[in-house]
Amino acid sequence: MHDSEPDTIPIKTKPEEFSDFLKEIGITAQAKEIATDETEKGDYYSRYFSVTPRMVTNKGCLEVKGTNIDIIQIIQKG
């Protein structure tokens, strides 16, 4: 490696990555710990339709400041 490159690579969670993406476009967002918000409890999809996935993984939440949106939940379906 070159001298200007760091020796370690910081590992970021999905909410931290999305928070950095939003910061680049001028939106202030803070990553929250997984399963600490009321939004993350309960079913993500309805079980009445056959095309909805049964397996959904919670990746965390972002708390957005300065907008009409309070919380963004990041989920993975599949």
C-alpha positions as CSV (number, residue, x, y, z in Angstrom):
1,M,0.0,0.0,0.0
2,H,1.0,3.6,-0.4
3,D,1.8,5.8,2.5
4,S,-1.4,7.9,2.0
5,E,-3.7,4.9,2.3
6,P,-4.9,3.8,5.8
7,D,-3.8,0.5,7.2
8,T,-7.2,-0.5,8.5
9,I,-10.6,-0.5,6.9
10,P,-13.4,0.7,9.1
11,I,-16.4,-1.7,9.2
12,K,-19.7,0.1,9.0
13,T,-23.2,-1.1,9.5
14,K,-25.9,-0.5,6.8
15,P,-27.4,2.4,8.8
16,E,-24.0,4.1,9.1
17,E,-23.4,3.6,5.3
18,F,-26.8,5.2,4.5
19,S,-26.2,8.0,7.0
20,D,-23.0,8.8,5.1
21,F,-24.8,8.7,1.8
22,L,-27.4,11.1,3.0
23,K,-24.8,13.5,4.5
24,E,-23.2,13.8,1.0
25,I,-26.5,15.3,-0.3
26,G,-27.0,17.6,2.7
27,I,-29.4,15.5,4.9
28,T,-28.6,15.0,8.5
29,A,-29.3,11.5,9.7
30,Q,-28.1,9.5,12.7
31,A,-27.8,5.7,12.7
32,K,-29.6,4.0,15.6
33,E,-28.9,0.6,17.2
34,I,-30.8,-2.4,15.8
35,A,-34.0,-3.2,17.7
36,T,-34.1,0.0,19.7
37,D,-37.0,1.8,18.0
38,E,-40.7,1.0,18.2
39,T,-40.8,1.0,14.4
40,E,-38.8,-2.2,14.2
41,K,-41.3,-4.3,16.1
42,G,-44.0,-6.3,14.4
43,D,-44.5,-7.7,10.9
44,Y,-43.0,-5.8,8.0
45,Y,-45.4,-7.3,5.3
46,S,-48.9,-8.6,5.2
47,R,-49.3,-12.4,5.2
48,Y,-52.5,-12.3,3.2
49,F,-50.9,-12.0,-0.2
50,S,-48.9,-14.9,-1.8
51,V,-46.3,-12.6,-3.4
52,T,-45.0,-11.1,-0.2
53,P,-41.9,-12.6,1.2
54,R,-41.9,-14.5,4.5
55,M,-38.2,-13.8,5.3
56,V,-37.4,-10.2,6.2
57,T,-34.3,-9.0,7.9
58,N,-34.1,-5.8,9.9
59,K,-30.9,-3.9,9.1
60,G,-31.6,-0.9,11.5
61,C,-33.0,2.6,11.5
62,L,-31.9,6.1,10.7
63,E,-33.2,9.1,12.6
64,V,-33.5,12.0,10.1
65,K,-33.3,15.6,11.3
66,G,-34.7,18.7,9.7
67,T,-37.3,17.0,7.5
68,N,-40.9,15.8,7.7
69,I,-39.5,12.2,7.9
70,D,-38.7,11.0,11.4
71,I,-37.4,7.5,11.0
72,I,-36.2,5.4,8.0
73,Q,-36.1,1.7,8.5
74,I,-33.8,-0.4,6.5
75,I,-35.0,-3.9,5.7
76,Q,-33.9,-6.7,3.5
77,K,-36.4,-9.1,1.9
78,G,-35.7,-12.5,0.4
